[in-house]
Amino acid sequence: MRTRAFPPLLLLPLFSAGCTSGGGFSDGDADTDTDTDTDTDTDTDTDTDTDTDTDTDGDSTTLRFQTSMGDFVVDLDPVQAPNSTANFLVYVDEGFYDQTVFHRVISGFVIQGGGYDTGRAEKPPTHGPIALEISDLTHVDGAIAMAMTNDPDSATSQFYLCDGPQSGLDGEYAVFGLTSSGLDVVHAIADVATDGEPSNWPLEDVVVESVTRE
C-alpha cells in the first residue's frame, strides 16, 4: 500500500523559508560549572551532596509530537547525526514548532512541517542553515529528516517524516531519527485530503500543538 515511488526532485523545493543569518545553533548542554569547592576540611563532615539532578528531560533526545490528530514519539540519533540532532533540539527547546502545521502531505511519501503557523503564515527559521549531514541512517518508514532547498547546506527548521520507506532519498537528505511509537498517527496524517499538486497542503490543518522532550 505504501510503496508508491516518488522522484527525489519532489522534495527539493520544500517551501522552505529564506535562511536568516541570525547565528548558528548552539549545543546548550555545555556545562561549564567547574566545581571549585576544594573542601579540604578533614572533619567528619561527610558532605554527601545528594543533590540529584531531577531534570530528566534536559538531555533527552526522545521527542513527543503532540498533534491535532494524536501523538507520536521520535528518537533522535545524536551519535550518527549530531549536527542535525543538535539543530533540531534548539528549535524544540525554543518552542519554535508549537502551533505550526504539516504544510506538505503526500500519501505514501512524506509529511513535512516546521515552516508555517496555524494561520498559514510562513514562519522563518530563527537560526542559520547547517551543512548536509549524511550518515548510515536511511529513509525507512517513520524516519525523520531535514528538509532543504536545492542547496545541500540549506537545512534550517523544516523537517519531514517518511510515510513508508523512501530509499530514493538516501544519500540526498539528512536522516537524524526514527518514529518509535505512534507510527499509525504519522500514516494517518499522510492520508489526509490535500489540495493536490503542487503544494499538497491539507484541506484541514494538521496542527503540531507542541514538541517536547520525553
Summary of the structure (lengths in Angstrom):
residues: 214
radius of gyration: 19.7
end to end distance: 31.7
largest distance: 75.8
contacts: 611
relative contact order: 0.27
helix: 13%
strand: 26%
